[in-house]
């Protein structure tokens, strides 16, 4: 993991195990946050940009798998390493199917845990690269479903985001109204509808108004094209 993305959330209620994990990971160069309950894990996990989350299955308030599911449902994509004394095949399968990326059974060697954390961290960096699309000073995050220009958030409704995402994925290409209707609304072309023009107008105002240059361009008689100058 690069220096800017070495934050780890350790979710562990046993004080001795938690202390060892925090100390060892910190010594290995990571910035470590500790959560000792499921509710604390949900709060920290939702508010932090973690490269990896390690989570114990057996927490005092909420089962670790339930915590992980809630984080996933909330759009948290950080790789999760489940650390648990429950080591039967069924336990491991349940954890992985619930959204875990790896499963380590207690007792474990710290060297192995560190190797697994490093591997998941590399995957995390790849996920970040693949889920943020950029055109000029526009960035859209495919995980959080948010967009920004020059770091300033753009408030988009879900359909508006889908429209912008399709334009971004087709950067530099002219897309017709029929293509937008099919791919964004999943409808066949209806020449009488003006829904495309209405939505493009909304997105254009949000994306291009008061900006140094426009990104969304009308190609008269054909459709639209999203491109940055140069």
N, C-alpha and C positions, 0 to 999 in steps of 0.2 A: 504494500500500500504506500502511496505517496505521502509526504509529510503533511499535506493539507487534509488528508482523509484517513486519519488513524484513530478515530474515536470509536470506542467499543462500549456497548451497554452490557453489563454483567447482571443477570437476574438470578439471584441466589439468596435463600433465606438462612442457610447454615452459616453462622458467623466465621467459623474456622475455614471452611471451604471458600467463602467469599473473600476473606482476608488474603488467603493464599493466591487466589486468582487475580485480585486487584494488584497485589504486590508484584507478582510474576509478570503480568502483562505490562504494568507500568515500567518495570525494569527493562522490558523488551522494547520500550519506546512508544507504547500506546497511551493515549489519553483515555482513562477508564471512568465511566460513571457506574454506580452501583444502585440497584433496586432490590429491596429485600422482600417485596410483596408483589402480587399481581397488579394491584391498583397503582402502585408506584411505577411499575414497569410500563403500564399503559400510558401514564402521564409523561414519563421520560421518553418513551419510545415515539410517541406522537409529536413531541416537541423538539427532538434532536435529530441531527443528520449523522446517523451512525453507519460506519462501514460494515460492521458485523454486530449482531446481537446474540449473546449466549444466554440460554434460558433453562432453568431447572424445571422438570416436570411437576414436582410436588412442592407447591407453594402454600403458604398458610391460608390464603383467602380465595384465590382463583387458580384453577389448574393451569399449568404452563401452556398446555395446548390451547385452552380457551383464550388465554392472553394472546398467543400468537395469531389465532384466527381473528381476533378483534383488531389487532394491528394490521393484518393483511386487508381486512375489510375497510380499514381506514386509509388504505393506499400506501402503507409503509412497505417498501420493497427491499429493505436491507436483508441480506442473507442471515438466516437464523440457524445457529448451532444448538441443538437440544442436548443438554447434559443431564443424564438421569441414571438413577440406580435401577430403573425399570429397563431390563435389557433383553427381554424375550423378543422373539421375532415379531410377534403381533404388536408389541409396544413400539418397536422401531418403525414398523410399517405405518402404524396409526400416526405417529409423529411426522413422518415424511409426507404422508398423504394429506395431512392437515396444513401443510405449507412450510414445513421445516426443510432446510437445505442439506443438513447433515445431522448425524446422531452419534453421540459419544457416551459410552456407558461408564458409570462410576464403579469402582475406582479407576482412575485413568492416569496416564503419564502426562505431565505438563508439556513435555516436548511434543507429544502427539497433539495435544490440544492446540499448542502454538502453531504447529504445521497446518492444522485444519483451519484455524483462524486466518492464517496467511493466504491459504488457497481461496477461502470464501471472500477475503478482502480483494483479491485480484478479480474475482467474479463481480464483486460490487462495483469496482471501477469500470468494468466493461458495461455493466448495466447502466451506469450513469451516462457513459458516452453514447450508448445506443438509444436512450430514452429522452434525450434532449436534442431537438432539432433546431437549427439556426439558419436564418437567412438575413444577412446584414446584421442590424442591431436587434432583430426580433428573435426571441427564443420561446419555444413551446416545450413544455414538459409533459411527456406522454403518460407518466405515472400519476402525477398530481392533477393532470388535465388543466394546467394553467399556462398563461402566456404573459410575456413581458417585452417591452422595448426599452433599451438602455437601462435595464434593471428596474423599470417601473411597471408594476402589475397592470394588466389589462383585464377588466372584468368581462368575462364571456359566459353566456348561457351555454348549456351542453351542446345544442345544435350549432351554435355559432362556433364553438371550439371545433366541432367535427368539420365544419366548412373550412375553417382556417387550416386545420391539419391537412385536409386534402389538397388545398392550394400549396401548402409548404412542401408536401411530399412530391408535388409536381412542379417544383420550382423551375421557372424558366420556360415551362410548357404552357401553351394555350389550352384551357379546358373549356369545353362547351357547357351550355346550360343543361343539356341532356345528360352529360357526364356527371355534373354535380347532382342533378336530381336522382340519378341512378345510384351513385356511390354514397351520397350523404343522406338522402331520404329513402333510398331503396325503392324508388318509384320509376315507372316508365315515363318517357317524355310526354308532357301535355303542353302543346304549344300555347294554350290559353292561360297558363298559370304564370304569375309574376312573383312567385314565392322566392325564386333564386335571386332576382334583382333586389327584392326587399331585404333579404338576409345579407347579401353581399354589401348592400348599402350600410346596414348596421355594423357589420364587421369592419368595413373600410373606415367608418367614422371612428370606431374605437381604436383601430390599429394605426391609421395614418394621420388623423387630425392633430395639428400642432406638432408635427414631427418634421425633421430636417428634409426628409424626402419620402414620397409615397412608395409603398410596396405593392399594392393591389392596383392593377391596370386593367381597363376595359379594352377589349379588342372588338371594335365595332362589327356587329353582324355575326360574331362567332362566340365570344364568351369572355373569359377573364384569364389573367396571367399574374402570378406573384413573382416578382423579381426585384433584386436590389440593384442600384446603379453600378455601372462599371463592368 
